[in-house]
Amino acid sequence: MNPLDARARSASAAIQESLGAAATPAPFATVVRRALITKVMNVALVGLGIAAVIGAGAAFRTPQPQVPVADTIAATSTTTSEVPELTTTEAPATTVVALPATTEAPATTTTTESPSTTTPTTTTTTEPPPTTTTTTTTTKPPDTEPPDIVITSPENRQRFEKKEILVRGITEPGATVTYRERVANMADDGKWQIRVLLDSGRNRITVTATDAAGNSAQDTVIVFYIPPDVAAFAAHAKFGSCELDPPFDVYYGEGEPGSRVFITSKYGNGQTTVNGEGLWEIQVFFHEAPYGEPFLVAATDEFGRSKTFEFVSYAGDA
């Protein structure tokens, strides 16, 4: 007996036992046990089927020895006679459903991320202007303008025979006028006056006006003082014209001994001193004098006394 026949007989015996037990009602435990037995039988039948398939495949692959037909028939008959007569009782239908095995394919998820795009964001915040309380204080710019000052008396180059004179003028109201650190008398309208002692001869008088801001300005006048005992001044011109090149003239006269005499003109100048006898003389050249055009020449002593002459040059070609 091969293994397949043995498994078949075991299964048949199990079926007979199960059918016999099913004919008699049994309690709940018995029913459960039968159900388990039935399940086991089904599993066994499935196993037998599988084994039969494997055996058939082996039979096709392995050549079987030749068995005489008579012996096979006899053997078959003998085997059949040995199987007892079975009483078949229909067992409850058992349906076995074999579901195909399902193998789930691994899920593949492909995620493609789009490149991140960053858009710059410009945020403009406009804040309301702060509320500012402004206190306006009006401040005058500093005063840097010097005051005006004018000497109205005496006249420039005026001659005096007295030693003391009164100098007058006008300036900015509120300013102060001084002469050699002495303060002049001031009026509310800016007029002022101050007494000045003169020296013998030429005197230069300069006064200064200073305003409240410290700005200052000056004015000057030239005057002459001729003492009573000073000799008279006299001046003369020797030629009045000249044909020599360079042209010149000679001036002479009288004056206070030791005093100076000045010759002035547009085209030439000179200076001399009165000698101890009260006489003076000087030769003056006029290098730039135009041909044939007369011009004035002045002779003045240091006391402001003066005399004027006319001179014409005929030097060179016309």
Secondary structure, DSSP 8 states (H G I E B T S, - for coil): --HHHHHHHHHHHHHHHHHHHHTS---HHHHHHHHHHHHHHHHHHHHHHHHHHHHHHHHHHS------HHHHHHHHHHHHHHS-----------------------------------------------------------------EEEEES-TTEEESSSEEEEEEEE-TT-EEEETTEE-EE-TTSEEEEEEE--SEEEEEEEEEE-TTS-EEEEEEEEEE--TTS---EEEES-SEE-SSS-EEEEEEE--TT-EEEEEESS--EEEE--TTSEEEEEEE-TT--BT--EEEEEEETTS-EEEEEEEE--S--
